[in-house]
Amino acid sequence: MGKSPQNKTGAAPHVGPSEAKKWGVALSIAAVLFGTHMVYILEFTATTQLLMAVSFAMAATASFLYAMAFSSGSLSYYIGWPNMRDGYQKQIGVMGFWFSFAYSITLVVLYPELYWYGLADNFWTWDVTLGLTAMTIFGAMTVINSKPIAPYFSWDTIKFVLGLGFVGYALLVIRAIFIEFDLWMYWLTTFDGDIPGRLVLSVVAVGVLMMRISVPIHIKLFGTPRPKK
């Protein structure tokens, strides 16, 4: 066999995974997360209605997929992993969008008085306004970074829209606080019943957001760490 081509440093050029592998990995992660959440919800919580369980599982899966996608850059900055050149975060983020979109559809079915025929009366509530804004941001990220659409925009524009993902992620945390603050306070003071799912997801999200904020602070104070060998 012939020798592998080398770059100017003498090392073989990095060969990333194929698109098919990226989507396969993202789909596998999403399937494992969704299946795990379904088992947990049906076996260890009081939820018995199947569509309600599916809705909760979709929301949790989407939230963890977003956490993985949004935290990858920060983790790579500090520890050199994951390898950002492999690009899995894009596919994982897109899977997160589609799961959150499917979750939104289940809300319309489960609560039509809020999200269907009652939408006009509830449109300016924190629940709808923040949720819709976050979904609009995630949808814009998915569209503008897709192969058919990306060539029509500059990289600066694409980078700006992708950066808004952290804003959308933060809006979901704020939405959860407005929806379940009283429930969270009750559980945190009594530990009675199941731990609120949105509380767990929000704690994870806050951790991801704080880690992202820490990166420019670390660069300002200490400079960029040396690349991992």
N, C-alpha and C positions, 0 to 999 in steps of 0.2 A: 504493500500500500504506500501511496505517496505521503510526503510529510504534510502536516497541517500548516496552513498559511500562518505567518506570524506578523504581528504588528511591529511598530518601530522599537518597542521595548524588548522585543525578542520573545514575548509570550504569545501563545495562540489566541486569536480573537475570541471574544465571548460569543457563544452561540446560545441564544435564548430559546425557551420552549416555543413550540408551534402554537398558532392560534387555537387549533383544536384542543391541544393539551390544556391551554389556559382556561378555555370554557369548560372543559371536562372537570378540571380541578375545582373551579368555582361552583359548578353544578353539584359536584360531589359534596363539597362543604355545605352548601345550602340544604341539600337533601339530608345530610347527617344532623344538622342543626334543627331542621323542621321535624324530623322523626323523633329526635330526642325530646324536643319541647312537647310534641303531641303525647308521647308516653308519659312524661312528667305531669302534664295537665290532666290527663284522663285518670292516671293512677294515684296521684298524690295531692290533687286539689279537689275542691267541691264542685268543679265544673262538670256537668254531665251532658249538656247539649253539644252535639257534634260540631255544628257550625260555629258555636261560640268557642269551642276548643281550637278549631281550625283558625279562627280569627286571632285568638291569642298567640297561637304558635307562629302564624305568619308575621305578626308584629314583632315577636321576640327574635325570630330568624332574621328579619330585615334589620333590626337594631344591631344585632351582633355582626351581621355582614358589613353594615356601615362602620361599626367599630373597627373591624379588621382592616377595611379599606382605608379609613382615615388615620389609623394609628401606624400603618406600615411605614410611612415616610419618617415619622418621629422615631420609631424603633430602629430603622435603618441608620438614622443619624447618630444614635447613641451606641449601638452595638454592631452595626454593619450588617444586620439581618432584618428583614428579608432583602435579597438582592433586587434593588429597584429596577435594574435593567431588564429583569424578567417580566415585569409588568402585570402581575396577577391582580394588583389592586384595582385596576380598571374593570376587569371582568367580575370581581367580587362585588364592587360597588354597583355595577349594573344589575347583578342579581338582587342586591339589596333594594334597588329601586323597584324592580318588578314584584318582589314580595311585598313591599310597602304599598304598591299600587293595588295588588290583589287584596291586601288587608283593608284598604279603603273601600273596595267593592263590598266586602263582607259587612262593613259598617252600614252601608246603604241598605243592605238586606236586613240586618239585625235591628237597626234603629231608623226606619224610614221617617218617623216623626221628627227626627233631628237632621238627617242627611238626605232626605228625598223630598217629600211633599212639605216638610217643615223647614227646608233649607233656607228659604227666603227670610224666615223669622229668626233664624239662628246664625245667619251668615257672618254677622259682625261679632260673634262670641269669640273668646280666646281659643276655644276648641277648634272651630272651623277656620278662623282666620290664620292662626299659626300653622295648623296642619296643612291647609291649602298652600300657604306660602312656602313651607318646607318642601312639599311635593312638587311645586312649580320649579324650585331651585334644583331638586334632584332630577326632574325631567329634563331641564335645560342642560344639565351636566351630561346626561345620557345622550341627548341628541347632538350637542355641539362636538362631543368627542367621538362620535361615530364616524366610520370611514366615509360614508356618502356625504356627510355635512362638513366635517373638519376642514377639507381643502378650501372651503369658501371663507374661512376665518383665519386671522393671523394667530400665531402661537400666543402672543400677549393676550388676545381676547379670550382664547380657549383657557389659558392659565387663570385668568381673572374669574371666569365662570366656574371653573373647577374649584377655585379657592372659596367660592361662596358656599360650597358644600359644608364647610365647618359652621357657617351661619345657619344653614338649614338644620344641621344636627343640633345646634344649640337651641333653635326654636322648638324642636321636639321635646327637649328637656323642659323648657319653659311651659310648653303646652301640658306636659305631664304634671307639672307642679300645680298649675291652675285647676286641672281636672281632679287630682287626687290628694291635694295637700292635707285636707282634713283626715282622710283615710290613713295617710302616711303618719301623721301625728298620733292618731289613735294607736296604730300598730307599734310605733316606736316607744310609746309610753306603756303599752300593755302586753305587747308581743302575743296578742290573742289572734288566732286564726292564721291563714296562709300569709306569708310575706307578700306585699303588693308587688306584682310583676313589674309595673312601671317604675317602682322605686329601685329595683335591682338594675333595670336597664338604664335608668337615669344616672345611677352611681357609676356604672361603666362608662357612659357617655361623658360625664364630667371628668373622669380620669383621662379619657382620650383627649378631650379638649384642653385640659390643663397640661398634658404632655406636649401638645402642639404649641401652646403658648410658651412653654419652657424652652423650645428650640431657639427662637430668635433671641431670647434672653441669654441663653448659654453662649450663643455666637457672639453677642455683644460683650459679655464678660470674659469669655475664655478663648474665643475664636473657634473655628471649625475643627473638630477632631481629625486626626490623621486617618486616611482610609484604611480599612481593615485589610490585611494581606490574605 
